């Protein structure tokens, strides 16, 4: 990094708060508690910033940490829990490292998750396919959606999901990404979700194009929010209905629920691509060719993704919890802590 770039980077770190979320960025970040207040310190090189939050602050719901290094004290984590602020930590590539929620415990729902529910999986997939059809307008997705009520197993639902997914990505093929600068040719259009860097299983984990990098970051925010939603409803994030636990993989239930949010992230990214002419500095290319979102574009995508997924995830998580509650052998209260639908209905 050259001295000439440091003043430009300093501008990247403002503003810190975007909507109800606070971003912690850069290097040498610290979250501590001093004299009863949460102290947040971050920045780059000589350009630093320090903010304090008091216990009566009610405009902050999330602290999203994207800093490369630093530390968070136990006092700071306890402080956030006590005042009702959730913490999300992302690594530099956008993967979710940690979420701290405010858990509500309901063991009967955990048991219902373990037993499985075709109806809950069908509900999740119906919402996903409806979203994909709204985004793409592909008639093949509508055909798959029509067949969904007739299938009776999770395996059949998974097969429909795979076919609809292929149709959805084909609809996006050729989407142009406009740049002011000279960039690698493969950055300029969307062709596939698969990454050549992940040959085993053809997964999209390591993006090599800007659209896939933005999608991955948006999906990570959806995944983090899904984990927090599970905590709020008393669902076990580890016990999925559609996704199965794998070695070194976890939070299968959050992966189930984020399927509902994916079309909303897709639409958000497509909207951004349609309205924006990007610069070379909006994205970074690693030595292996992996493409990641740079600052300050990453903060914009984080906030847009949170806005896009919040409502559908809240509704879906509550509805899935209610479907599971119906299968319990004793009555389980149907709570709506995320949408407040029950509370609104009484007024």
SULDA-V381803 format. One record per run of one state. SS is the DSSP state (alpha for helix, beta for strand, coil for the rest). FROM is the first residue (numbers start at 1). TO is the last residue. Records with the same first field share a line. If there is no record, write none. Layout:
SS->FROM-TO, FROM-TO
//
This chain:
coil->1-2, 13-16, 19-20, 25-25, 27-28, 35-36, 45-46, 54-61, 66-69, 73-73, 84-85, 91-95, 101-106, 116-117, 137-138, 151-153, 173-175, 177-178, 180-184, 188-188, 190-209, 234-251, 276-277, 279-279, 286-290, 294-296, 327-340, 346-347
alpha->3-12, 74-83, 107-115, 118-136, 139-150, 154-172, 185-187, 210-233, 252-275, 280-282, 297-326, 341-345
beta->17-18, 21-24, 26-26, 29-34, 37-44, 47-53, 62-65, 70-72, 86-90, 96-100, 176-176, 179-179, 189-189, 278-278, 283-285, 291-293
//
